[in-house]
């Protein structure tokens, strides 16, 4: 075990610089220290920040890190939920993750994609009646409808608008302080109550969702002892389906942003094979900010880059910075889908939604749904729609979590593209 001291940032607490610098906080210090690991203080706690492929590889080693007790309480309250799968470790995590992955088979993912196409078609019928649309807002509501249909509960139009608003406030308020954070917490409470009533109706036989849906499977899922999950757990895990699906709207907005900022990509996507579309989607996920970093606690002392990392330390893995690491990516600040032409299946270099394995690790269970929704959206934006892009504020802030284009992506005179 090395006795070298990890580079340490001065100051009693560096939460304010974190809020000011946002996604680039860890990356900036990594460059200043010329080190992929450094120590700082976040929210009053000694914290070890790590970046790069090697950091991701050790961070997803279940022998070295645990998730229980690591995530800041404000994220648990608005983003993960009490006792949600992201906060578990070991056998409990594996068992719960298997429940999530049981609805992520090929057939279920195809069903999700088919539903997404149906709602894009319906959206076009509505959008061509309006002069302008704000794509981000429209897609949030579309994704809420997709989530409800795919997960097993149909709700009326008024309820969709309410649910979209509440789910949006949960993930849009997750990284904030003050009023927006409390709006997110209130939204979490409201949706949990709504979801608990659905679960009780299912268990009382008053509501019977299709057997292949998340709502049915989760309501009747049994824990390791063979008992039905507590209603509160089912609610938390259902929200871990609904909320992230609606949050894909952030990525869809960035798909449109990339097409607007790089118009030469439109013909490339249109004329190339499907592989290029996947490369484009992966580059959007790499290039644009989504998750800034994730937290874990160190389970055992270990050595990283000749530095001793002590048991009990709070650690943050730099998601954004790893996806922009100049040692992993050539010209990382350039948008270039071709970088994925020869990219292998490395689960620790490209980590927009976490790294490692799905079942045994903490990689996002819904990553494939994200990719498919982005693929469908890209197809419609390039091949099935005509629209104008009026002058607007396309910038996005690097100190807002999540970061969203300031204009929400305004499209004007949307219409179907006529087949030639």
PyMOL commands that set and color helices and strands:
alter all, ss='L'
color gray80, all
select helices_A, chain A and resi 15-33+53-59+73-80+85-87+90-101+106-127+135-151+157-172+179-203+214-219+231-261+264-271+274-287+319-322+337-340+367-384
alter helices_A, ss='H'
color red, helices_A
select strands_A, chain A and resi 37-42+45-50+65-66+132-134+293-298+302-304+307-309+314-318+385-388+410-416
alter strands_A, ss='S'
color yellow, strands_A
deselect
rebuild
show_as cartoon
